[in-house]
Amino acid sequence: MHASYCGARPRPPVRRNGRRDEASLATLASTGERRRIRAEALPLCTESYTGPAAPRSRGDFGEMLPMNVAPYLKDNQLLAALPAEDLEHLQPLLEPVELALGEVLYESGKRQAHVYFPTSSIVSLVYVMENGASAEVAIAGREGLVGISLFMGGDTTPSRALVQSAGSGFRIKGSLLRKEFDRGVALRQLLLRYTQALLTQMAQTAVCNRHHSVDQQLCRWLLMSIDRLPSNKLVMTQELIANMLGVRREGVTEAAGKLQKAGVILYQRGRIEVIDRLKLEYLVCECYEVVRDEYARLLPWTATARGARATD
């Protein structure tokens, strides 16, 4: 849901040539000036979020987008699935945040402070070995949350949460969510179902990393990533993908080259665009389907959103 500017609100006074002028925006000669006044002075009206203005979102390749496409609560599918009464109760506790590419939300073994609900970003859960080697065990985006240990009672995990794709979201203090988890039946059931789906993803990722080729792993990773984004475009270098998959960079370079030659993706300077999703699904291993079907079973609205996107 997008924000719109309130036409009924009084227009702000405009300063022109150092003088205060009550002229309407329509009379301003400069289109750029009209846009600046709207962006800086007119209040936002939204139907789904009435708290502080959400942070600006980023586009397909990380560029800043105008405020009128900033995320709102229901852009996160877990929050959107809550009954209206529960969401209204939770709303004042949620804080809008911008998540930067490469930002660490929590470190391995460190006490976590917040639970994050991404809206236009993706967060990787990564295990880092003593020698510095790493591998991704799961990803979370607008279909879920980051920080299950906080409402499950663990407070810490051996994994690191790393922003894989920049964007926006909301966060809530772990102590507050734990109280809501204990209080609300609907929220508790929803979060437990999501936790089960996430555990399935972790288990299947482990199987995939052990038994399937780098080509198949890359296909799975690409599909799972674009399922959690509003477009088929990613900002990701081959080195970062290699770190996520726990393989050598040369293996990712070769696999990406095959996909590009087959007309499945376009890859240039760290930007990847999936241009033939059907062929990508044909090439992927069974692991993607196993995880997708389990999410659809436990969180059926994720399948609906994915299907709508696939037909765009």
Secondary structure, 3 states (H helix, E strand, C coil): CCCEECCCCCCCCEEECCEEECCCHHHCCCHHHHHHHHHHHCCEECCCCCCCCCCCCECCCCCECCHHHCCCHHHCHHHHCCCHHHHHHHHHHCEEEEECCCCEEECCCCCCCEEEEECCCEEEEEEECCCCCEEEEEEECCCCCECHHHHHCCCCCCCEEEEEECEEEEEEEHHHHHHHHHHCHHHHHHHHHHHHHHHHHHHHHHHHHHHCCHHHHHHHHHHHHHCCCCCCEEECCHHHHHHHHCCCHHHHHHHHHHHHHCCCEEEECCEEEECCHHHHHHHCCHHHHHHHHHHHHHCHHHHHHHHHHHCC
